[in-house]
């Protein structure tokens, strides 16, 4: 365990901007401050993020895998198993596990209702150390459910590594309570900065976008 929980730390600032640029280019992230999306939670949102689109672009997904490996080798060098969140985290976890020559596991949202009723597929044994690969952190719910499932079987969860995070305080607080460090390749603040620089948004949009990040449940009121 770490003494002070790291939340949403970005190690490579230069790559963070490069990845934000890629996500905007391939429409994995779409910004519409004046025509907001509606999330499944009911929140109005000026941003839509679908990192599954990175699967269509080998050069980008290879960069993502390399960056994820770099964090794990730096911060969690002795980790034994790579675990992906279902479903979007699975392919990235698989590439990382392959590149690091590590066992791979993934955790379903809930146990199967048939067969052996597994929730954790692949293999993480009691006492084994693992790192969780997530594609996107919003409120942190999906990654935290994976952490809880792994802790239930006695696995040693070293941390969570995500491609993108919105940086919500709610998520940081929840990970902090579980004492789980979180590292990300890029984040919302970097994305907005790059989007402005690249002309995807205007200066007049920035205040509205920042207001959403600060209070997404009540935005835009």
C-alpha positions in Angstrom: 0.0 0.0 0.0 1.0 3.6 -0.6 1.1 6.1 2.2 -0.5 8.9 0.2 -2.9 7.8 -2.5 -2.1 9.1 -6.0 -5.1 10.1 -8.0 -5.2 10.9 -11.7 -1.4 11.4 -12.0 0.0 11.9 -15.5 3.7 10.9 -15.8 4.3 11.9 -19.4 2.9 15.4 -20.1 4.1 15.5 -23.7 2.4 12.2 -24.5 -0.7 13.4 -22.7 -1.1 16.2 -25.2 -0.2 14.0 -28.1 -2.9 11.5 -27.1 -5.5 14.2 -26.6 -4.8 15.3 -30.1 -5.2 11.8 -31.5 -8.5 11.3 -29.6 -9.9 14.5 -31.1 -8.7 13.7 -34.6 -10.5 10.3 -34.7 -13.6 11.6 -32.9 -13.0 9.3 -29.9 -13.8 12.6 -28.1 -16.4 15.0 -29.3 -17.0 18.4 -27.7 -20.4 20.0 -28.1 -20.8 22.7 -25.4 -23.8 24.3 -27.1 -25.5 21.0 -28.1 -24.9 18.8 -25.0 -25.2 15.0 -25.0 -27.2 13.1 -22.4 -25.4 10.4 -20.5 -27.1 7.2 -19.3 -26.9 8.7 -15.8 -29.2 11.5 -17.0 -26.4 14.1 -16.8 -26.2 16.7 -19.5 -22.6 16.7 -20.9 -20.7 18.9 -23.4 -18.4 15.9 -24.1 -18.7 12.4 -25.4 -15.8 10.0 -25.1 -15.6 6.6 -26.8 -12.0 5.2 -26.5 -13.2 2.0 -28.3 -12.6 3.9 -31.5 -8.8 3.7 -30.8 -9.1 0.0 -31.7 -9.5 1.0 -35.3 -6.2 2.8 -35.5 -3.2 0.4 -35.0 -0.6 3.3 -34.7 -2.6 5.0 -31.9 -3.5 1.8 -30.0 0.2 0.8 -30.1 1.2 4.2 -28.6 -1.4 3.7 -25.9 -0.1 0.2 -25.1 3.5 1.4 -25.0 2.5 4.3 -22.6 0.5 2.0 -20.3 3.5 -0.4 -20.1 5.8 2.5 -19.3 3.7 3.5 -16.3 3.4 -0.1 -15.0 7.1 -0.7 -15.4 7.9 2.6 -13.6 5.3 2.5 -10.8 4.4 -1.2 -10.4 7.5 -3.1 -11.6 6.8 -6.4 -9.8 3.1 -6.7 -10.7 2.2 -10.3 -11.6 -1.1 -10.1 -13.5 -2.7 -7.5 -15.9 -6.5 -7.2 -15.4 -8.8 -5.4 -17.7 -12.2 -3.9 -17.0 -15.1 -5.3 -19.1 -15.5 -4.5 -21.9 -13.5 -1.5 -23.1 -10.5 -2.2 -21.0 -10.0 -5.8 -22.1 -8.2 -5.2 -25.5 -5.8 -2.7 -24.0 -5.1 -5.0 -21.1 -4.5 -7.8 -23.5 -1.9 -5.8 -25.5 -0.2 -4.7 -22.3 -0.1 -8.3 -21.0 1.3 -9.5 -24.3 4.0 -6.8 -24.3 5.0 -7.5 -20.7 4.7 -11.3 -21.0 2.3 -11.4 -18.1 -0.9 -13.4 -17.4 -4.2 -11.7 -18.4 -7.5 -11.5 -16.6 -10.7 -9.5 -16.9 -13.6 -8.9 -14.6 -17.2 -9.0 -15.8 -19.7 -6.4 -14.6 -21.5 -9.3 -12.8 -21.0 -13.0 -12.5 -22.2 -15.3 -15.3 -25.7 -16.8 -14.8 -24.5 -20.0 -16.3 -21.6 -22.5 -16.3 -19.3 -22.0 -13.3 -20.8 -18.5 -12.6 -17.4 -16.8 -13.0 -17.0 -13.0 -12.7 -13.2 -13.0 -13.0 -12.0 -14.6 -16.2 -8.4 -15.6 -17.0 -6.8 -15.8 -13.6 -5.9 -13.9 -10.6 -5.1 -16.0 -7.5 -5.4 -15.1 -3.9 -2.3 -13.1 -2.9 -1.3 -12.3 -6.5 -0.6 -8.7 -7.4 -2.4 -7.1 -10.2 -3.0 -3.8 -12.0 -6.3 -2.7 -13.4 -6.5 -1.3 -16.9 -9.4 1.0 -17.6 -10.2 3.0 -20.7 -12.2 5.9 -19.1 -12.7 7.1 -15.6 -15.8 9.2 -15.0 -17.3 8.6 -11.5 -14.9 5.7 -11.1 -17.7 3.2 -10.6 -16.7 0.5 -13.1 -13.0 0.4 -12.0 -14.0 0.4 -8.3 -16.4 -2.6 -8.9 -13.4 -4.4 -10.5 -11.2 -3.5 -7.5 -13.8 -4.8 -5.1 -14.3 -8.1 -6.9 -10.6 -8.7 -6.9 -10.2 -7.8 -3.3 -13.1 -10.2 -2.5 -10.9 -13.1 -3.8 -7.9 -11.9 -1.9 -5.9 -10.4 -4.8 -3.4 -7.6 -4.2 -4.5 -4.6 -6.3 -1.6 -2.3 -6.8 -3.4 0.5 -8.7 -5.5 1.5 -11.7 -4.1 2.8 -15.0 -6.6 4.6 -17.3 -6.4 6.0 -20.8 -8.5 9.1 -20.0 -10.1 10.7 -16.9 -12.5 13.5 -16.5 -10.9 14.3 -13.2 -14.1 14.4 -11.1 -13.5 15.0 -7.4 -16.1 12.3 -6.7 -13.9 9.6 -8.4 -10.7 10.8 -6.7 -12.4 10.7 -3.3 -13.7 7.1 -3.9 -10.3 5.8 -5.0 -8.7 7.6 -2.1 -11.1 5.9 0.4 -9.9 2.5 -1.1 -6.3 3.6 -1.0 -5.9 2.8 -4.7 -3.4 4.9 -6.7 -4.7 6.0 -10.2 -2.5 6.9 -13.1 -3.8 8.3 -16.4 -2.4 8.8 -19.9 -4.4 12.0 -20.5 -7.2 14.0 -18.8 -10.0 16.5 -19.4 -8.0 19.6 -18.6 -5.3 18.6 -21.2 -8.0 17.7 -23.7 -9.7 21.2 -23.4 -6.3 22.9 -23.7 -5.4 21.0 -26.9 -8.9 21.3 -28.3 -8.6 25.1 -28.0 -5.2 25.1 -29.5 -6.3 23.0 -32.5 -9.5 25.0 -33.1 -12.0 22.4 -32.0 -13.5 24.9 -29.6 -13.4 28.6 -29.1 -12.3 30.7 -26.2 -15.9 31.5 -25.4 -16.6 27.7 -24.8 -13.9 27.2 -22.2 -15.8 28.7 -19.3 -18.8 26.5 -20.0 -16.7 23.4 -20.3 -14.9 24.1 -17.1 -18.2 24.8 -15.3 -19.4 21.3 -16.4 -16.3 19.6 -15.0 -16.8 21.4 -11.7 -20.5 20.5 -11.3 -21.6 17.9 -13.9 -24.7 16.8 -12.0 -26.3 20.3 -12.2 -24.8 21.6 -15.5 -25.9 23.7 -17.3 -28.2 25.2 -14.7 
